[in-house]
């Protein structure tokens, strides 16, 4: 079960990187809840869809999954994300996501994101 659930999380993150909303939504239950404290809580697939990408983004994010851990229906992921903006510049951040799955679908996702400074920080220092 743990390996299968990790594959679902890889598929979800692959959908984010490809900018493929349908691939992302295919990983979710209809009653999914996505918390990104303190920014938003999205309830249901359509609310989740609305949060997938920002209109200010210049393409999909680049995501580097650094670790995945699974214990039954719970999977955690740690990684690094970069997003470019149409206006110039980029967002860089570390994230830790906790996922809960039911019947092969994510029904709860909590994302903790730590923005990084534009310069002066090496993401490889967390390896």
DADAGI-V672719 format. One record per residue. PSI is psi in radians with two decimals (none if undefined). OMEGA is omega in whole degrees, 0 to 359 (* if undefined). D_CENTER is the distance of its C-alpha to the mean C-alpha in whole Angstrom. Layout:
psi/omega/d_center
PSI/OMEGA/D_CENTER
PSI/OMEGA/D_CENTER
This chain:
psi/omega/d_center
-0.72/182/21
-0.75/180/18
-0.73/179/18
-0.75/180/18
-0.65/175/15
-0.67/178/13
-0.62/177/14
-0.72/179/12
-0.70/175/9
-0.72/179/10
-0.75/178/11
-0.86/181/7
-0.60/174/6
-0.67/176/9
-0.73/176/10
-0.81/182/7
-0.57/180/9
-0.16/185/12
0.55/186/12
1.59/183/13
-0.66/182/12
-0.65/177/15
-0.67/178/13
-0.89/183/10
-0.48/178/12
-0.34/180/14
-0.09/190/12
2.59/170/12
2.81/180/16
-0.51/183/18
0.44/182/17
2.54/173/14
2.23/179/13
2.00/177/10
2.31/170/11
1.46/183/10
2.42/355/13
0.39/191/16
-0.82/181/14
2.86/167/14
2.14/178/14
2.27/181/13
2.08/180/16
2.81/185/16
-0.70/183/15
-0.65/176/16
-0.65/177/15
-0.82/180/11
-0.72/182/12
-0.37/182/14
-0.05/186/11
-0.78/179/9
2.73/180/11
2.48/177/13
-0.33/179/17
-0.22/183/18
2.50/176/15
1.31/182/17
3.08/181/15
2.85/180/12
2.81/169/10
2.15/184/11
2.28/174/8
1.85/175/10
2.17/182/10
-0.51/177/13
2.57/174/13
2.37/176/12
2.40/181/15
2.43/174/16
1.68/182/19
-2.15/183/20
0.15/179/17
2.29/176/15
2.42/173/12
2.59/179/11
2.48/177/9
2.44/181/10
-2.98/184/9
2.38/181/10
2.49/175/9
2.33/177/12
2.28/176/12
2.65/180/16
2.55/178/18
-0.57/182/21
-0.01/184/23
2.81/181/22
3.14/181/21
2.81/172/17
2.31/174/14
2.37/180/13
2.75/170/11
2.55/177/11
2.69/171/8
2.10/179/9
2.44/172/7
2.24/182/10
2.49/171/10
2.31/183/13
2.64/177/15
2.18/179/18
0.70/176/20
0.23/180/17
2.56/177/15
2.17/176/12
-0.20/176/14
2.32/178/12
2.20/176/8
2.17/184/9
2.15/174/7
2.10/185/10
2.28/178/10
1.91/178/13
2.52/179/14
2.66/178/16
2.71/181/20
-0.57/180/21
2.87/172/23
0.21/178/24
2.29/182/22
1.99/181/21
-0.40/179/17
-0.22/180/19
-0.25/180/21
0.01/181/18
none/*/19
